[in-house]
Amino acid sequence: MYNSPPTLLIPILMRLPRRLLALLLLWTWSICAVASTGLLDVLELAKMHDPELASAEAARRAGQEALPQARAALLPQLNASAGVNRTHRELESTSSTTQNYTNTSGALSLRQVLYDRQKFSTLDQAEARVAQAGLQWAKAEQDVALRAAEAYFNLLFAEDSVRLAQAKMAAITEQKTQAEQMYKGGVGTITDIQEAQARFDLAVAEELAAQNQLRNQRQALFKLTGRRLESVAPIIAPLPLNAPEPNALEPWLNAAREGALEVLLADKGREVAQFDVERARSQHLPVLEAVASTQWQGNTDLGYEQDHLSSMGLQVSIPLLAGGRVTSLTRETLARLDQALAETRLAQAESEQRAAEAFHGVNDSIARVRALEQAVRSSEVALDAARIGLDVGYRTSVDVLNAQQQMFNARRDLQQQRYTFIMQRLQLKAAVGALRMEDVAAVDQWTHKNP
């Protein structure tokens, strides 16, 4: 919701020069535009810029051409040829004779496959290759969604770390000032001042490290999206800390074993390898084709117009001996099929592991978020108690500094765990091949995109 400026600022703004006021409004609008960049916006930018997704899309388009190419080999094949020859002929006998004449010729041939096991297997394999290319693209799209979410929340956590570090510096500065006043009043010690200064110096170092991490995360997001995004919309809505549905591991393992994109992709690779075996074995089999042709030739110089010859029938080709090449090729394809089967089993095992880790990660994150929320509340109460105790004289300045440190650490850990919970939810969906744009949109609804 838009917040109007305080009433006291209106007269000040009205007295500004128009050009300066316009620049100020433009700057304010640009800041709001940057801050309104949500997760869906980042994902759309990543889809347009990410080279891995572009490569997968190009590979999908290329893979789709395998099917029409394989189908074309089973359709009628029509060829035409024509020629013109000029002949010079000398006959040596009692009287020398010379002949010069022109030959013209042409031919049409038509072939239609009736039975060719290798070409039929190639057609089946082409369908598998098209599906394989589609799965590769779907996996690339899923990967870019996860990478976009990870970069998004890494940037949010870096921003949170900077804000918390700066807030810690301000709190320590306030505590140091109070320690100095108490020392001057004779109720404090120089140790309290020195301890506050040491904590402040450490906080400065933490803030510098946080600023460097923020720059790194901005650069990582730029690499993914191609845009310089100084900030992204924060998560402000209460997170729905819901357990996975169903909240049992075995159904998720089954879903990963059967539906993970990595498993489906490996299984398509096995299917392609199986058709390679069929294609290799089919080279021992006969090929049956229907053939038809017509030919003609003419020579007007020798007194005849054209000769025509037409024929049609069936042609069988039977491979008899290829020097052992077909047998060797069959052994090679069988070995590659064994390799594909092993890769499928590996993909299933890895997908089950990812699903199990994400499943346990979601439940663990729920418990940790709730625990850290309580820790933040408890640390805030403890800090208030330490400050009151310092005022009445039974707590020291070091106690207050320790309570501050504990509170800021709890706040930082809570923010990090909130982002971890969201990523674990997305990763669990991806582990079973069920991550959809709707899941990303649901997370995007938790962000504050219109400050």
Number of C-alpha atoms within 10 A of each C-alpha: 7 6 6 7 9 7 8 8 9 11 9 9 14 10 9 12 9 11 9 11 14 12 11 14 12 12 12 11 12 12 14 16 16 17 19 19 22 24 27 19 15 21 24 15 17 24 20 13 17 20 12 15 22 16 12 20 19 13 16 21 14 12 19 18 14 18 18 12 13 19 15 12 15 17 12 13 13 13 11 12 10 12 10 12 11 9 10 10 10 10 10 9 7 6 7 8 10 10 11 11 13 14 16 16 17 15 17 15 17 16 20 17 18 15 16 18 20 21 19 19 19 23 22 17 24 23 18 23 22 21 18 23 22 20 20 21 22 19 21 21 23 22 17 20 25 19 16 26 22 17 23 25 24 22 26 23 24 22 23 19 26 21 16 20 25 18 15 24 20 14 16 24 16 13 23 22 14 17 25 20 14 18 16 12 9 9 11 18 15 13 13 22 22 14 17 25 16 13 21 21 14 14 21 16 13 19 21 15 16 22 18 14 19 23 16 15 22 25 19 18 24 18 15 22 22 15 15 13 16 18 20 24 22 23 20 11 11 7 15 9 16 11 16 17 9 9 13 12 16 13 12 24 23 16 18 31 26 18 20 27 24 24 25 23 22 23 22 22 20 22 20 22 23 20 22 23 21 20 22 22 18 19 20 17 15 15 19 17 17 16 18 16 17 15 17 15 18 18 16 12 12 12 8 10 11 13 11 12 10 12 10 13 10 13 14 12 11 12 11 9 9 10 8 8 12 17 14 12 17 19 15 14 20 18 14 17 21 14 14 21 19 14 17 22 15 15 22 24 16 18 27 25 16 20 28 19 16 24 25 19 19 25 18 15 22 22 15 18 22 15 13 20 17 14 20 21 14 15 21 19 14 19 21 15 16 23 21 14 16 16 13 10 12 9 15 18 26 19 18 23 24 14 21 23 18 18 22 19 18 22 21 18 19 21 19 19 21 22 21 20 23 21 19 22 23 23 24 24 21 25 29 24 23 18 20 14 12 9 13 18 13 12 20 19 15 18 18 18 21 14 12
